[in-house]
Amino acid sequence: MKSCVSDGAAAMLGVHNGMVMHIQEKVPDLIKMHCVCHRLALACVVMYKELLCLQNQMWKFNKYFR
């Protein structure tokens, strides 16, 4: 095993007691990284919330100019 890709949860990638830390005891050159798909999903959730906030602000702004 050369790499471990995870969603970034502490149980998986935690520095002190994560699964990868236990594997690195046996395989010191193990590369750990966040899954690109999980990162994209998290970014989409944040972007959706930001867009909703922006939409609400624009609605409040536009109602004064009707």
N, C-alpha and C positions, 0 to 999 in steps of 0.2 A: 504494500500500500504506500503510495507516494503523496496522496492528497485526500483531504476530507472536506466536502462541501456541505454546508448546513444552512438552516434558516437564520442562524445567528443567536439562537436561544442560549441562555447561560448554561443550561444542562448539557448542551452540545459543545459550545466553544468557550465555556467559562475558564478563566485563568487558573482558578484554584482547584475546582472539582469537576470540570467538564469532561465529557467523554473523550474529546481529543487530547486533553492533558494526560489521561490514562494511557491512551495509545502512544503518545509521544514518549512515554517512559520506555517503551519497547522499540519504537521507530523514531529516533531523534530528528531525522530530516523530513518528517511529515509536514506537509504544507496545509495549513487550514485557511479556508476562505468562506465568505458568504455566497450563497447561491444567487446567481444573477436573476433568476425568475422571482425569487422571494424579494430581492431588492426592488425589482420593477413593480411588484405588487404593492409593496409598502409606499413607493413613490407615487403610485396611482391613487392610493387612499389619501395621502397628504394633498395631492393636487386636487382631488375631488372636493375635499373640505375647503381648500383655498378658493376654488371656483365658486362654491356655494356662498362663501362669505363675500366674495367680490360681487356676485349676482345680487345678494341682499343689499349691499351698499349701493349698487347702481339703481336698484328699484327705489330705494329711499331717496336717492338724489333726483331721479327722473320724475317722481310724483309731484315735486314742487314746480315743475315746468310744464305741466299739462294744461 
